[in-house]
Amino acid sequence: MLKWILILLAVAAIASLLGFRGVAGVAATGAKFLIFVTLLLFILLLFGVIAIA
């Protein structure tokens, strides 16, 4: 999932530099969503490991 986040951030940066604001916004929003999902899964995994121990 980290690979997709980095790809979307790169697409957003390049699109922004080239003036494609719509594409840059969509890519940045997708990256934000994946970052949120990744952090949520990490926190759930962390609390699951703590609860088991």
C-alpha angles and dihedrals in degrees: 000000000000088000091058092047091054092046092051092047091051091049090049092050095047093044090049092051091050093048100251096136095169094054091043091052094049092047092047091048091050091050091049091051093050091047089052092049092047093050091047092051091046092052092047091049091048093051090044091055091046091049092051093049 
